[in-house]
Amino acid sequence: ILVLSCDSGLIEPIVNTVSLHQIKKHCQLSLGEYFNKEYGPTNSEEYLTAQKNFVESCAAYCLISYLVQVKD
């Protein structure tokens, strides 16, 4: 999020990414299977980096959703 003032900001898009919707729509794999296919074995450096990035982005999404009070 790019802060513009004390009460406004812009959400920056992340380039070169694949959304969960795209994975679900085009692959008949679970998220774990997709990560294995895309990044290699679960103990590889690529896999662990991708997993860390995914967890951090999910945490950020959850925090933002909580702060702006997104409801079900």
mmCIF file of the N, C-alpha and C atoms, coordinates in Angstrom:
data_MODEL
# 
_entry.id   MODEL 
# 
loop_
_atom_site.group_PDB 
_atom_site.id 
_atom_site.type_symbol 
_atom_site.label_atom_id 
_atom_site.label_alt_id 
_atom_site.label_comp_id 
_atom_site.label_asym_id 
_atom_site.label_entity_id 
_atom_site.label_seq_id 
_atom_site.pdbx_PDB_ins_code 
_atom_site.Cartn_x 
_atom_site.Cartn_y 
_atom_site.Cartn_z 
_atom_site.occupancy 
_atom_site.B_iso_or_equiv 
_atom_site.pdbx_formal_charge 
_atom_site.auth_seq_id 
_atom_site.auth_comp_id 
_atom_site.auth_asym_id 
_atom_site.auth_atom_id 
_atom_site.pdbx_PDB_model_num 
ATOM 1   N N  . ILE A 1 1  ? 0.859   -1.174  0.000   1.00 0.00 ? 1  ILE A N  1 
ATOM 2   C CA . ILE A 1 1  ? 0.000   0.000   0.000   1.00 0.00 ? 1  ILE A CA 1 
ATOM 3   C C  . ILE A 1 1  ? 0.897   1.226   0.000   1.00 0.00 ? 1  ILE A C  1 
ATOM 4   N N  . LEU A 1 2  ? 0.600   2.133   -0.888  1.00 0.00 ? 2  LEU A N  1 
ATOM 5   C CA . LEU A 1 2  ? 1.338   3.382   -1.003  1.00 0.00 ? 2  LEU A CA 1 
ATOM 6   C C  . LEU A 1 2  ? 0.525   4.469   -0.303  1.00 0.00 ? 2  LEU A C  1 
ATOM 7   N N  . VAL A 1 3  ? 1.047   4.996   0.783   1.00 0.00 ? 3  VAL A N  1 
ATOM 8   C CA . VAL A 1 3  ? 0.334   5.994   1.579   1.00 0.00 ? 3  VAL A CA 1 
ATOM 9   C C  . VAL A 1 3  ? 0.368   7.338   0.861   1.00 0.00 ? 3  VAL A C  1 
ATOM 10  N N  . LEU A 1 4  ? -0.803  7.964   0.729   1.00 0.00 ? 4  LEU A N  1 
ATOM 11  C CA . LEU A 1 4  ? -0.899  9.284   0.111   1.00 0.00 ? 4  LEU A CA 1 
ATOM 12  C C  . LEU A 1 4  ? -1.126  10.372  1.148   1.00 0.00 ? 4  LEU A C  1 
ATOM 13  N N  . SER A 1 5  ? -1.878  10.064  2.185   1.00 0.00 ? 5  SER A N  1 
ATOM 14  C CA . SER A 1 5  ? -2.135  11.002  3.272   1.00 0.00 ? 5  SER A CA 1 
ATOM 15  C C  . SER A 1 5  ? -2.531  10.200  4.502   1.00 0.00 ? 5  SER A C  1 
ATOM 16  N N  . CYS A 1 6  ? -2.941  10.882  5.559   1.00 0.00 ? 6  CYS A N  1 
ATOM 17  C CA . CYS A 1 6  ? -3.290  10.170  6.790   1.00 0.00 ? 6  CYS A CA 1 
ATOM 18  C C  . CYS A 1 6  ? -4.541  9.312   6.642   1.00 0.00 ? 6  CYS A C  1 
ATOM 19  N N  . ASP A 1 7  ? -5.353  9.566   5.616   1.00 0.00 ? 7  ASP A N  1 
ATOM 20  C CA . ASP A 1 7  ? -6.571  8.771   5.457   1.00 0.00 ? 7  ASP A CA 1 
ATOM 21  C C  . ASP A 1 7  ? -6.782  8.224   4.044   1.00 0.00 ? 7  ASP A C  1 
ATOM 22  N N  . SER A 1 8  ? -5.707  8.149   3.259   1.00 0.00 ? 8  SER A N  1 
ATOM 23  C CA . SER A 1 8  ? -5.865  7.593   1.912   1.00 0.00 ? 8  SER A CA 1 
ATOM 24  C C  . SER A 1 8  ? -4.578  6.943   1.428   1.00 0.00 ? 8  SER A C  1 
ATOM 25  N N  . GLY A 1 9  ? -4.724  6.078   0.455   1.00 0.00 ? 9  GLY A N  1 
ATOM 26  C CA . GLY A 1 9  ? -3.574  5.389   -0.109  1.00 0.00 ? 9  GLY A CA 1 
ATOM 27  C C  . GLY A 1 9  ? -3.961  4.632   -1.361  1.00 0.00 ? 9  GLY A C  1 
ATOM 28  N N  . LEU A 1 10 ? -2.973  4.058   -2.006  1.00 0.00 ? 10 LEU A N  1 
ATOM 29  C CA . LEU A 1 10 ? -3.179  3.259   -3.206  1.00 0.00 ? 10 LEU A CA 1 
ATOM 30  C C  . LEU A 1 10 ? -2.648  1.859   -2.970  1.00 0.00 ? 10 LEU A C  1 
ATOM 31  N N  . ILE A 1 11 ? -3.325  0.883   -3.544  1.00 0.00 ? 11 ILE A N  1 
ATOM 32  C CA . ILE A 1 11 ? -2.846  -0.493  -3.477  1.00 0.00 ? 11 ILE A CA 1 
ATOM 33  C C  . ILE A 1 11 ? -2.028  -0.749  -4.729  1.00 0.00 ? 11 ILE A C  1 
ATOM 34  N N  . GLU A 1 12 ? -0.751  -1.095  -4.553  1.00 0.00 ? 12 GLU A N  1 
ATOM 35  C CA . GLU A 1 12 ? 0.121   -1.384  -5.687  1.00 0.00 ? 12 GLU A CA 1 
ATOM 36  C C  . GLU A 1 12 ? -0.089  -2.811  -6.159  1.00 0.00 ? 12 GLU A C  1 
ATOM 37  N N  . PRO A 1 13 ? -0.240  -3.016  -7.465  1.00 0.00 ? 13 PRO A N  1 
ATOM 38  C CA . PRO A 1 13 ? -0.337  -4.398  -7.966  1.00 0.00 ? 13 PRO A CA 1 
ATOM 39  C C  . PRO A 1 13 ? 1.027   -5.077  -7.919  1.00 0.00 ? 13 PRO A C  1 
ATOM 40  N N  . ILE A 1 14 ? 1.012   -6.373  -7.786  1.00 0.00 ? 14 ILE A N  1 
ATOM 41  C CA . ILE A 1 14 ? 2.244   -7.161  -7.790  1.00 0.00 ? 14 ILE A CA 1 
ATOM 42  C C  . ILE A 1 14 ? 2.348   -7.809  -9.157  1.00 0.00 ? 14 ILE A C  1 
ATOM 43  N N  . VAL A 1 15 ? 3.446   -7.540  -9.865  1.00 0.00 ? 15 VAL A N  1 
ATOM 44  C CA . VAL A 1 15 ? 3.612   -8.058  -11.227 1.00 0.00 ? 15 VAL A CA 1 
ATOM 45  C C  . VAL A 1 15 ? 4.200   -9.467  -11.216 1.00 0.00 ? 15 VAL A C  1 
ATOM 46  N N  . ASN A 1 16 ? 4.020   -10.176 -12.322 1.00 0.00 ? 16 ASN A N  1 
ATOM 47  C CA . ASN A 1 16 ? 4.552   -11.534 -12.517 1.00 0.00 ? 16 ASN A CA 1 
ATOM 48  C C  . ASN A 1 16 ? 4.061   -12.509 -11.453 1.00 0.00 ? 16 ASN A C  1 
ATOM 49  N N  . THR A 1 17 ? 2.768   -12.462 -11.162 1.00 0.00 ? 17 THR A N  1 
ATOM 50  C CA . THR A 1 17 ? 2.194   -13.370 -10.172 1.00 0.00 ? 17 THR A CA 1 
ATOM 51  C C  . THR A 1 17 ? 1.041   -14.159 -10.785 1.00 0.00 ? 17 THR A C  1 
ATOM 52  N N  . VAL A 1 18 ? 0.662   -15.213 -10.111 1.00 0.00 ? 18 VAL A N  1 
ATOM 53  C CA . VAL A 1 18 ? -0.481  -16.028 -10.515 1.00 0.00 ? 18 VAL A CA 1 
ATOM 54  C C  . VAL A 1 18 ? -1.461  -16.021 -9.346  1.00 0.00 ? 18 VAL A C  1 
ATOM 55  N N  . SER A 1 19 ? -2.713  -15.709 -9.629  1.00 0.00 ? 19 SER A N  1 
ATOM 56  C CA . SER A 1 19 ? -3.711  -15.661 -8.561  1.00 0.00 ? 19 SER A CA 1 
ATOM 57  C C  . SER A 1 19 ? -4.189  -17.069 -8.213  1.00 0.00 ? 19 SER A C  1 
ATOM 58  N N  . LEU A 1 20 ? -4.742  -17.213 -7.025  1.00 0.00 ? 20 LEU A N  1 
ATOM 59  C CA . LEU A 1 20 ? -5.328  -18.495 -6.628  1.00 0.00 ? 20 LEU A CA 1 
ATOM 60  C C  . LEU A 1 20 ? -6.469  -18.863 -7.568  1.00 0.00 ? 20 LEU A C  1 
ATOM 61  N N  . HIS A 1 21 ? -7.213  -17.869 -8.013  1.00 0.00 ? 21 HIS A N  1 
ATOM 62  C CA . HIS A 1 21 ? -8.309  -18.120 -8.956  1.00 0.00 ? 21 HIS A CA 1 
ATOM 63  C C  . HIS A 1 21 ? -7.775  -18.741 -10.248 1.00 0.00 ? 21 HIS A C  1 
ATOM 64  N N  . GLN A 1 22 ? -6.662  -18.207 -10.763 1.00 0.00 ? 22 GLN A N  1 
ATOM 65  C CA . GLN A 1 22 ? -6.069  -18.757 -11.986 1.00 0.00 ? 22 GLN A CA 1 
ATOM 66  C C  . GLN A 1 22 ? -5.599  -20.192 -11.778 1.00 0.00 ? 22 GLN A C  1 
ATOM 67  N N  . ILE A 1 23 ? -4.990  -20.463 -10.633 1.00 0.00 ? 23 ILE A N  1 
ATOM 68  C CA . ILE A 1 23 ? -4.519  -21.822 -10.343 1.00 0.00 ? 23 ILE A CA 1 
ATOM 69  C C  . ILE A 1 23 ? -5.704  -22.783 -10.303 1.00 0.00 ? 23 ILE A C  1 
ATOM 70  N N  . LYS A 1 24 ? -6.765  -22.397 -9.592  1.00 0.00 ? 24 LYS A N  1 
ATOM 71  C CA . LYS A 1 24 ? -7.946  -23.260 -9.479  1.00 0.00 ? 24 LYS A CA 1 
ATOM 72  C C  . LYS A 1 24 ? -8.634  -23.464 -10.824 1.00 0.00 ? 24 LYS A C  1 
ATOM 73  N N  . LYS A 1 25 ? -8.662  -22.416 -11.646 1.00 0.00 ? 25 LYS A N  1 
ATOM 74  C CA . LYS A 1 25 ? -9.361  -22.483 -12.924 1.00 0.00 ? 25 LYS A CA 1 
ATOM 75  C C  . LYS A 1 25 ? -8.602  -23.319 -13.953 1.00 0.00 ? 25 LYS A C  1 
ATOM 76  N N  . HIS A 1 26 ? -7.283  -23.194 -14.001 1.00 0.00 ? 26 HIS A N  1 
ATOM 77  C CA . HIS A 1 26 ? -6.497  -23.828 -15.060 1.00 0.00 ? 26 HIS A CA 1 
ATOM 78  C C  . HIS A 1 26 ? -5.806  -25.124 -14.640 1.00 0.00 ? 26 HIS A C  1 
ATOM 79  N N  . CYS A 1 27 ? -5.682  -25.367 -13.380 1.00 0.00 ? 27 CYS A N  1 
ATOM 80  C CA . CYS A 1 27 ? -5.026  -26.591 -12.896 1.00 0.00 ? 27 CYS A CA 1 
ATOM 81  C C  . CYS A 1 27 ? -6.025  -27.375 -12.054 1.00 0.00 ? 27 CYS A C  1 
ATOM 82  N N  . GLN A 1 28 ? -5.994  -28.651 -12.176 1.00 0.00 ? 28 GLN A N  1 
ATOM 83  C CA . GLN A 1 28 ? -6.842  -29.493 -11.334 1.00 0.00 ? 28 GLN A CA 1 
ATOM 84  C C  . GLN A 1 28 ? -6.013  -30.028 -10.169 1.00 0.00 ? 28 GLN A C  1 
ATOM 85  N N  . LEU A 1 29 ? -5.148  -29.175 -9.638  1.00 0.00 ? 29 LEU A N  1 
ATOM 86  C CA . LEU A 1 29 ? -4.245  -29.561 -8.554  1.00 0.00 ? 29 LEU A CA 1 
ATOM 87  C C  . LEU A 1 29 ? -4.630  -28.826 -7.277  1.00 0.00 ? 29 LEU A C  1 
ATOM 88  N N  . SER A 1 30 ? -4.273  -29.422 -6.159  1.00 0.00 ? 30 SER A N  1 
ATOM 89  C CA . SER A 1 30 ? -4.407  -28.700 -4.896  1.00 0.00 ? 30 SER A CA 1 
ATOM 90  C C  . SER A 1 30 ? -3.288  -27.657 -4.847  1.00 0.00 ? 30 SER A C  1 
ATOM 91  N N  . LEU A 1 31 ? -3.371  -26.749 -3.908  1.00 0.00 ? 31 LEU A N  1 
ATOM 92  C CA . LEU A 1 31 ? -2.337  -25.728 -3.787  1.00 0.00 ? 31 LEU A CA 1 
ATOM 93  C C  . LEU A 1 31 ? -0.978  -26.359 -3.489  1.00 0.00 ? 31 LEU A C  1 
ATOM 94  N N  . GLY A 1 32 ? -0.964  -27.370 -2.620  1.00 0.00 ? 32 GLY A N  1 
ATOM 95  C CA . GLY A 1 32 ? 0.286   -28.077 -2.307  1.00 0.00 ? 32 GLY A CA 1 
ATOM 96  C C  . GLY A 1 32 ? 0.880   -28.757 -3.526  1.00 0.00 ? 32 GLY A C  1 
ATOM 97  N N  . GLU A 1 33 ? 0.031   -29.398 -4.319  1.00 0.00 ? 33 GLU A N  1 
ATOM 98  C CA . GLU A 1 33 ? 0.497   -30.065 -5.541  1.00 0.00 ? 33 GLU A CA 1 
ATOM 99  C C  . GLU A 1 33 ? 1.020   -29.047 -6.550  1.00 0.00 ? 33 GLU A C  1 
ATOM 100 N N  . TYR A 1 34 ? 0.336   -27.911 -6.645  1.00 0.00 ? 34 TYR A N  1 
ATOM 101 C CA . TYR A 1 34 ? 0.795   -26.853 -7.551  1.00 0.00 ? 34 TYR A CA 1 
ATOM 102 C C  . TYR A 1 34 ? 2.177   -26.356 -7.134  1.00 0.00 ? 34 TYR A C  1 
ATOM 103 N N  . PHE A 1 35 ? 2.372   -26.114 -5.844  1.00 0.00 ? 35 PHE A N  1 
ATOM 104 C CA . PHE A 1 35 ? 3.672   -25.656 -5.348  1.00 0.00 ? 35 PHE A CA 1 
ATOM 105 C C  . PHE A 1 35 ? 4.753   -26.692 -5.639  1.00 0.00 ? 35 PHE A C  1 
ATOM 106 N N  . ASN A 1 36 ? 4.457   -27.974 -5.439  1.00 0.00 ? 36 ASN A N  1 
ATOM 107 C CA . ASN A 1 36 ? 5.436   -29.025 -5.743  1.00 0.00 ? 36 ASN A CA 1 
ATOM 108 C C  . ASN A 1 36 ? 5.795   -29.033 -7.219  1.00 0.00 ? 36 ASN A C  1 
ATOM 109 N N  . LYS A 1 37 ? 4.795   -28.913 -8.070  1.00 0.00 ? 37 LYS A N  1 
ATOM 110 C CA . LYS A 1 37 ? 5.025   -28.923 -9.520  1.00 0.00 ? 37 LYS A CA 1 
ATOM 111 C C  . LYS A 1 37 ? 5.829   -27.702 -9.955  1.00 0.00 ? 37 LYS A C  1 
ATOM 112 N N  . GLU A 1 38 ? 5.482   -26.557 -9.417  1.00 0.00 ? 38 GLU A N  1 
ATOM 113 C CA . GLU A 1 38 ? 6.074   -25.292 -9.843  1.00 0.00 ? 38 GLU A CA 1 
ATOM 114 C C  . GLU A 1 38 ? 7.450   -25.029 -9.219  1.00 0.00 ? 38 GLU A C  1 
ATOM 115 N N  . TYR A 1 39 ? 7.658   -25.430 -7.954  1.00 0.00 ? 39 TYR A N  1 
ATOM 116 C CA . TYR A 1 39 ? 8.863   -25.037 -7.223  1.00 0.00 ? 39 TYR A CA 1 
ATOM 117 C C  . TYR A 1 39 ? 9.737   -26.199 -6.769  1.00 0.00 ? 39 TYR A C  1 
ATOM 118 N N  . GLY A 1 40 ? 9.337   -27.427 -7.058  1.00 0.00 ? 40 GLY A N  1 
ATOM 119 C CA . GLY A 1 40 ? 10.164  -28.579 -6.709  1.00 0.00 ? 40 GLY A CA 1 
ATOM 120 C C  . GLY A 1 40 ? 9.815   -29.165 -5.355  1.00 0.00 ? 40 GLY A C  1 
ATOM 121 N N  . PRO A 1 41 ? 10.692  -30.027 -4.849  1.00 0.00 ? 41 PRO A N  1 
ATOM 122 C CA . PRO A 1 41 ? 10.438  -30.721 -3.577  1.00 0.00 ? 41 PRO A CA 1 
ATOM 123 C C  . PRO A 1 41 ? 10.235  -29.750 -2.411  1.00 0.00 ? 41 PRO A C  1 
ATOM 124 N N  . THR A 1 42 ? 9.525   -30.220 -1.402  1.00 0.00 ? 42 THR A N  1 
ATOM 125 C CA . THR A 1 42 ? 9.171   -29.357 -0.271  1.00 0.00 ? 42 THR A CA 1 
ATOM 126 C C  . THR A 1 42 ? 10.370  -28.861 0.528   1.00 0.00 ? 42 THR A C  1 
ATOM 127 N N  . ASN A 1 43 ? 11.514  -29.486 0.378   1.00 0.00 ? 43 ASN A N  1 
ATOM 128 C CA . ASN A 1 43 ? 12.695  -29.028 1.117   1.00 0.00 ? 43 ASN A CA 1 
ATOM 129 C C  . ASN A 1 43 ? 13.638  -28.196 0.253   1.00 0.00 ? 43 ASN A C  1 
ATOM 130 N N  . SER A 1 44 ? 13.253  -27.906 -1.004  1.00 0.00 ? 44 SER A N  1 
ATOM 131 C CA . SER A 1 44 ? 14.119  -27.106 -1.879  1.00 0.00 ? 44 SER A CA 1 
ATOM 132 C C  . SER A 1 44 ? 14.032  -25.627 -1.501  1.00 0.00 ? 44 SER A C  1 
ATOM 133 N N  . GLU A 1 45 ? 15.080  -24.896 -1.820  1.00 0.00 ? 45 GLU A N  1 
ATOM 134 C CA . GLU A 1 45 ? 15.125  -23.471 -1.494  1.00 0.00 ? 45 GLU A CA 1 
ATOM 135 C C  . GLU A 1 45 ? 14.026  -22.700 -2.225  1.00 0.00 ? 45 GLU A C  1 
ATOM 136 N N  . GLU A 1 46 ? 13.785  -23.035 -3.501  1.00 0.00 ? 46 GLU A N  1 
ATOM 137 C CA . GLU A 1 46 ? 12.729  -22.369 -4.277  1.00 0.00 ? 46 GLU A CA 1 
ATOM 138 C C  . GLU A 1 46 ? 11.354  -22.563 -3.639  1.00 0.00 ? 46 GLU A C  1 
ATOM 139 N N  . TYR A 1 47 ? 11.070  -23.798 -3.232  1.00 0.00 ? 47 TYR A N  1 
ATOM 140 C CA . TYR A 1 47 ? 9.779   -24.114 -2.615  1.00 0.00 ? 47 TYR A CA 1 
ATOM 141 C C  . TYR A 1 47 ? 9.619   -23.338 -1.311  1.00 0.00 ? 47 TYR A C  1 
ATOM 142 N N  . LEU A 1 48 ? 10.647  -23.359 -0.471  1.00 0.00 ? 48 LEU A N  1 
ATOM 143 C CA . LEU A 1 48 ? 10.570  -22.688 0.823   1.00 0.00 ? 48 LEU A CA 1 
ATOM 144 C C  . LEU A 1 48 ? 10.408  -21.177 0.663   1.00 0.00 ? 48 LEU A C  1 
ATOM 145 N N  . THR A 1 49 ? 11.079  -20.601 -0.336  1.00 0.00 ? 49 THR A N  1 
ATOM 146 C CA . THR A 1 49 ? 10.933  -19.168 -0.605  1.00 0.00 ? 49 THR A CA 1 
ATOM 147 C C  . THR A 1 49 ? 9.517   -18.855 -1.071  1.00 0.00 ? 49 THR A C  1 
ATOM 148 N N  . ALA A 1 50 ? 8.988   -19.668 -1.982  1.00 0.00 ? 50 ALA A N  1 
ATOM 149 C CA . ALA A 1 50 ? 7.623   -19.466 -2.475  1.00 0.00 ? 50 ALA A CA 1 
ATOM 150 C C  . ALA A 1 50 ? 6.617   -19.612 -1.335  1.00 0.00 ? 50 ALA A C  1 
ATOM 151 N N  . GLN A 1 51 ? 6.840   -20.594 -0.476  1.00 0.00 ? 51 GLN A N  1 
ATOM 152 C CA . GLN A 1 51 ? 5.941   -20.815 0.661   1.00 0.00 ? 51 GLN A CA 1 
ATOM 153 C C  . GLN A 1 51 ? 5.969   -19.609 1.603   1.00 0.00 ? 51 GLN A C  1 
ATOM 154 N N  . LYS A 1 52 ? 7.158   -19.092 1.883   1.00 0.00 ? 52 LYS A N  1 
ATOM 155 C CA . LYS A 1 52 ? 7.306   -17.927 2.758   1.00 0.00 ? 52 LYS A CA 1 
ATOM 156 C C  . LYS A 1 52 ? 6.592   -16.717 2.155   1.00 0.00 ? 52 LYS A C  1 
ATOM 157 N N  . ASN A 1 53 ? 6.778   -16.489 0.853   1.00 0.00 ? 53 ASN A N  1 
ATOM 158 C CA . ASN A 1 53 ? 6.117   -15.369 0.178   1.00 0.00 ? 53 ASN A CA 1 
ATOM 159 C C  . ASN A 1 53 ? 4.601   -15.514 0.231   1.00 0.00 ? 53 ASN A C  1 
ATOM 160 N N  . PHE A 1 54 ? 4.107   -16.732 0.033   1.00 0.00 ? 54 PHE A N  1 
ATOM 161 C CA . PHE A 1 54 ? 2.667   -16.984 0.073   1.00 0.00 ? 54 PHE A CA 1 
ATOM 162 C C  . PHE A 1 54 ? 2.107   -16.696 1.467   1.00 0.00 ? 54 PHE A C  1 
ATOM 163 N N  . VAL A 1 55 ? 2.776   -17.193 2.489   1.00 0.00 ? 55 VAL A N  1 
ATOM 164 C CA . VAL A 1 55 ? 2.311   -16.983 3.868   1.00 0.00 ? 55 VAL A CA 1 
ATOM 165 C C  . VAL A 1 55 ? 2.314   -15.498 4.210   1.00 0.00 ? 55 VAL A C  1 
ATOM 166 N N  . GLU A 1 56 ? 3.376   -14.786 3.821   1.00 0.00 ? 56 GLU A N  1 
ATOM 167 C CA . GLU A 1 56 ? 3.447   -13.357 4.120   1.00 0.00 ? 56 GLU A CA 1 
ATOM 168 C C  . GLU A 1 56 ? 2.360   -12.577 3.382   1.00 0.00 ? 56 GLU A C  1 
ATOM 169 N N  . SER A 1 57 ? 2.081   -12.945 2.133   1.00 0.00 ? 57 SER A N  1 
ATOM 170 C CA . SER A 1 57 ? 1.038   -12.232 1.394   1.00 0.00 ? 57 SER A CA 1 
ATOM 171 C C  . SER A 1 57 ? -0.342  -12.537 1.976   1.00 0.00 ? 57 SER A C  1 
ATOM 172 N N  . CYS A 1 58 ? -0.563  -13.770 2.421   1.00 0.00 ? 58 CYS A N  1 
ATOM 173 C CA . CYS A 1 58 ? -1.844  -14.113 3.063   1.00 0.00 ? 58 CYS A CA 1 
ATOM 174 C C  . CYS A 1 58 ? -2.003  -13.358 4.374   1.00 0.00 ? 58 CYS A C  1 
ATOM 175 N N  . ALA A 1 59 ? -0.926  -13.253 5.129   1.00 0.00 ? 59 ALA A N  1 
ATOM 176 C CA . ALA A 1 59 ? -0.976  -12.526 6.396   1.00 0.00 ? 59 ALA A CA 1 
ATOM 177 C C  . ALA A 1 59 ? -1.301  -11.057 6.146   1.00 0.00 ? 59 ALA A C  1 
ATOM 178 N N  . ALA A 1 60 ? -0.675  -10.475 5.139   1.00 0.00 ? 60 ALA A N  1 
ATOM 179 C CA . ALA A 1 60 ? -0.941  -9.073  4.808   1.00 0.00 ? 60 ALA A CA 1 
ATOM 180 C C  . ALA A 1 60 ? -2.394  -8.892  4.377   1.00 0.00 ? 60 ALA A C  1 
ATOM 181 N N  . TYR A 1 61 ? -2.892  -9.806  3.558   1.00 0.00 ? 61 TYR A N  1 
ATOM 182 C CA . TYR A 1 61 ? -4.288  -9.738  3.101   1.00 0.00 ? 61 TYR A CA 1 
ATOM 183 C C  . TYR A 1 61 ? -5.247  -9.830  4.291   1.00 0.00 ? 61 TYR A C  1 
ATOM 184 N N  . CYS A 1 62 ? -4.976  -10.742 5.205   1.00 0.00 ? 62 CYS A N  1 
ATOM 185 C CA . CYS A 1 62 ? -5.836  -10.907 6.388   1.00 0.00 ? 62 CYS A CA 1 
ATOM 186 C C  . CYS A 1 62 ? -5.816  -9.658  7.258   1.00 0.00 ? 62 CYS A C  1 
ATOM 187 N N  . LEU A 1 63 ? -4.642  -9.091  7.448   1.00 0.00 ? 63 LEU A N  1 
ATOM 188 C CA . LEU A 1 63 ? -4.512  -7.890  8.270   1.00 0.00 ? 63 LEU A CA 1 
ATOM 189 C C  . LEU A 1 63 ? -5.267  -6.718  7.650   1.00 0.00 ? 63 LEU A C  1 
ATOM 190 N N  . ILE A 1 64 ? -5.082  -6.513  6.359   1.00 0.00 ? 64 ILE A N  1 
ATOM 191 C CA . ILE A 1 64 ? -5.783  -5.423  5.666   1.00 0.00 ? 64 ILE A CA 1 
ATOM 192 C C  . ILE A 1 64 ? -7.295  -5.643  5.744   1.00 0.00 ? 64 ILE A C  1 
ATOM 193 N N  . SER A 1 65 ? -7.736  -6.874  5.501   1.00 0.00 ? 65 SER A N  1 
ATOM 194 C CA . SER A 1 65 ? -9.172  -7.181  5.563   1.00 0.00 ? 65 SER A CA 1 
ATOM 195 C C  . SER A 1 65 ? -9.729  -6.889  6.950   1.00 0.00 ? 65 SER A C  1 
ATOM 196 N N  . TYR A 1 66 ? -8.959  -7.212  7.980   1.00 0.00 ? 66 TYR A N  1 
ATOM 197 C CA . TYR A 1 66 ? -9.391  -6.943  9.354   1.00 0.00 ? 66 TYR A CA 1 
ATOM 198 C C  . TYR A 1 66 ? -9.456  -5.435  9.609   1.00 0.00 ? 66 TYR A C  1 
ATOM 199 N N  . LEU A 1 67 ? -8.420  -4.714  9.185   1.00 0.00 ? 67 LEU A N  1 
ATOM 200 C CA . LEU A 1 67 ? -8.363  -3.278  9.449   1.00 0.00 ? 67 LEU A CA 1 
ATOM 201 C C  . LEU A 1 67 ? -9.475  -2.505  8.743   1.00 0.00 ? 67 LEU A C  1 
ATOM 202 N N  . VAL A 1 68 ? -9.822  -2.921  7.530   1.00 0.00 ? 68 VAL A N  1 
ATOM 203 C CA . VAL A 1 68 ? -10.902 -2.226  6.813   1.00 0.00 ? 68 VAL A CA 1 
ATOM 204 C C  . VAL A 1 68 ? -12.254 -2.884  7.070   1.00 0.00 ? 68 VAL A C  1 
ATOM 205 N N  . GLN A 1 69 ? -12.265 -3.853  7.949   1.00 0.00 ? 69 GLN A N  1 
ATOM 206 C CA . GLN A 1 69 ? -13.467 -4.534  8.421   1.00 0.00 ? 69 GLN A CA 1 
ATOM 207 C C  . GLN A 1 69 ? -14.275 -5.172  7.300   1.00 0.00 ? 69 GLN A C  1 
ATOM 208 N N  . VAL A 1 70 ? -13.578 -5.926  6.440   1.00 0.00 ? 70 VAL A N  1 
ATOM 209 C CA . VAL A 1 70 ? -14.260 -6.697  5.400   1.00 0.00 ? 70 VAL A CA 1 
ATOM 210 C C  . VAL A 1 70 ? -15.014 -7.827  6.088   1.00 0.00 ? 70 VAL A C  1 
ATOM 211 N N  . LYS A 1 71 ? -16.273 -7.966  5.775   1.00 0.00 ? 71 LYS A N  1 
ATOM 212 C CA . LYS A 1 71 ? -17.112 -9.006  6.396   1.00 0.00 ? 71 LYS A CA 1 
ATOM 213 C C  . LYS A 1 71 ? -17.416 -10.103 5.391   1.00 0.00 ? 71 LYS A C  1 
ATOM 214 N N  . ASP A 1 72 ? -17.852 -11.256 5.901   1.00 0.00 ? 72 ASP A N  1 
ATOM 215 C CA . ASP A 1 72 ? -18.228 -12.372 5.023   1.00 0.00 ? 72 ASP A CA 1 
ATOM 216 C C  . ASP A 1 72 ? -19.402 -12.024 4.153   1.00 0.00 ? 72 ASP A C  1 
# 
